[in-house]
Amino acid sequence: SMPRAIIVHGGASAIPDGEEEAYRAGCLRALEAGWAVLERGGAALDAVEAAVRVLEDDPTFNAGRGGALNAAGEVELCAGVMEGAELSFGAVTVVQ
């Protein structure tokens, strides 16, 4: 069978001092959710969705809740997902 791997990251912002463990634990929970899908033979895209849902439900992260302020002080966000076998994707960008 094909080797499996999953990588989860909690975003690109700096982690505030003292919150390292919350970020680490949240990423680990997301990884475990995605890995569980793969372990039961689920599709990679379903594993990604499971992991992202965990991040969205965790208040440590801004996934699903917000984005970043642009130069005008408005909240904007971008998101995307890609399915590798067919190279199909969906994305939004600069959504306010």
Sequence and secondary structure as in RCSB ss.txt:
>XXXX:A:sequence
SMPRAIIVHGGASAIPDGEEEAYRAGCLRALEAGWAVLERGGAALDAVEAAVRVLEDDPTFNAGRGGALNAAGEV
ELCAGVMEGAELSFGAVTVVQ
>XXXX:A:secstr
           SS   TT HHHHHHHHHHHHHHHHHHHHTT  HHHHHHHHHHHHHH TTS TTT  EE TTS E
EEEEEEEETTTTEEEEEEEE 
